[in-house]
Amino acid sequence: MTSTVSSITSTSSLLRDQFVAAMSRVPLSVAVVVAGGADERVALTVGTFISVSADPPMVLVAVKETNPLCKAVASHRRFAINVLSAEQVEHSERFSGRPRTGQPYDLTAARWVSAGDELPRYLEGVVAAFDCELVEARSIASHVLLIGRVDEIVSGADQPLVYWSRSYGIPSPFNNVG
Ligand SMILES: Cc1cc2nc3c(=O)[nH]c(=O)nc-3n(C[C@H](O)[C@H](O)[C@H](O)COP(=O)(O)O)c2cc1C
């Protein structure tokens, strides 16, 4: 019995390791999600930002359930997504908790486009930003799928930041031949 349990455990841990290794080969965009009120504004780097629908415009991010961002989104029912440009590795590092200098998750260390209500929402220099109303927060395993309806869009820099094989980079398009 013990050996059966341990072999199931090792199979599932092998599958998990294979999954993590395989997913590291999948290129991701890098975005910073911002949510919360004036006294508890929080931001987090994510690689799970995708479009869900264009009619109406809806997007999704998956955030670890224990991260304070989930509570901030649940309380305020809004979040903003900033898709980082190639120049913004520093933001990705800061809002994933590993800044080279300064404090992790420090919103005051970044430059924000000033908004009417003065809450930091759009980072300066992003490729695109989407302000969203929460439509659904669905818990799946360790994460919460946050689905938002987009009601404001900002477009900016051309060159997006990509995360691939545990490194940051830029897309390298094939040249059109002929
Ligand atoms: C490129 C990149 C993509 C990430 N994508 C996600 C994501 O989609 N969802 C998530 O919850 N955390 C994501 N993270 C991790 C968080 O940014 C953060 O590092 C993590 O929640 C910190 O967890 P800890 O406080 O337990 O150390 C990503 C980090 C990086 C660098």
The ligand as an SDF file (V2000), in Angstrom:
LIG
                    3D

 31 33  0  0  0  0  0  0  0  0999 V2000
    7.0000   36.7060  -15.9120 C   0  0  0  0  0  0  0  0  0  0  0  0
    6.1770   36.3660  -14.6860 C   0  0  0  0  0  0  0  0  0  0  0  0
    4.8710   35.9380  -14.8300 C   0  0  0  0  0  0  0  0  0  0  0  0
    4.0840   35.6350  -13.7110 C   0  0  0  0  0  0  0  0  0  0  0  0
    2.7830   35.2550  -13.8880 N   0  0  0  0  0  0  0  0  0  0  0  0
    1.9800   35.0840  -12.8130 C   0  0  0  0  0  0  0  0  0  0  0  0
    0.5830   34.8480  -12.9850 C   0  0  0  0  0  0  0  0  0  0  0  0
    0.0660   34.8060  -14.1070 O   0  0  0  0  0  0  0  0  0  0  0  0
   -0.1630   34.6660  -11.8620 N   0  0  0  0  0  0  0  0  0  0  0  0
    0.3750   34.7140  -10.6040 C   0  0  0  0  0  0  0  0  0  0  0  0
   -0.3710   34.5510   -9.6340 O   0  0  0  0  0  0  0  0  0  0  0  0
    1.6900   34.9490  -10.4170 N   0  0  0  0  0  0  0  0  0  0  0  0
    2.5000   35.1450  -11.4770 C   0  0  0  0  0  0  0  0  0  0  0  0
    3.8300   35.4200  -11.3030 N   0  0  0  0  0  0  0  0  0  0  0  0
    4.3790   35.4390   -9.9300 C   0  0  0  0  0  0  0  0  0  0  0  0
    4.0750   36.7320   -9.1910 C   0  0  0  0  0  0  0  0  0  0  0  0
    4.4430   37.8660   -9.9570 O   0  0  0  0  0  0  0  0  0  0  0  0
    4.8560   36.7830   -7.8610 C   0  0  0  0  0  0  0  0  0  0  0  0
    6.2270   36.5980   -8.1240 O   0  0  0  0  0  0  0  0  0  0  0  0
    4.4040   35.7110   -6.9100 C   0  0  0  0  0  0  0  0  0  0  0  0
    3.0110   35.8150   -6.6750 O   0  0  0  0  0  0  0  0  0  0  0  0
    5.1250   35.8940   -5.5620 C   0  0  0  0  0  0  0  0  0  0  0  0
    4.7230   34.8560   -4.7380 O   0  0  0  0  0  0  0  0  0  0  0  0
    5.2730   34.7610   -3.2450 P   0  0  0  0  0  0  0  0  0  0  0  0
    4.8110   36.0150   -2.5440 O   0  0  0  0  0  0  0  0  0  0  0  0
    4.6680   33.5210   -2.7310 O   0  0  0  0  0  0  0  0  0  0  0  0
    6.7860   34.7110   -3.3830 O   0  0  0  0  0  0  0  0  0  0  0  0
    4.6340   35.7370  -12.4050 C   0  0  0  0  0  0  0  0  0  0  0  0
    5.9700   36.1780  -12.2570 C   0  0  0  0  0  0  0  0  0  0  0  0
    6.7280   36.4770  -13.3790 C   0  0  0  0  0  0  0  0  0  0  0  0
    8.1550   36.9580  -13.2100 C   0  0  0  0  0  0  0  0  0  0  0  0
  1  2  1  0
  2  3  1  0
  2 30  2  0
  3  4  2  0
  4  5  1  0
  4 28  1  0
  5  6  2  0
  6  7  1  0
  6 13  1  0
  7  8  2  0
  7  9  1  0
  9 10  1  0
 10 11  2  0
 10 12  1  0
 12 13  2  0
 13 14  1  0
 14 15  1  0
 14 28  1  0
 15 16  1  0
 16 17  1  0
 16 18  1  0
 18 19  1  0
 18 20  1  0
 20 21  1  0
 20 22  1  0
 22 23  1  0
 23 24  1  0
 24 25  2  0
 24 26  1  0
 24 27  1  0
 28 29  2  0
 29 30  1  0
 30 31  1  0
M  END
$$$$
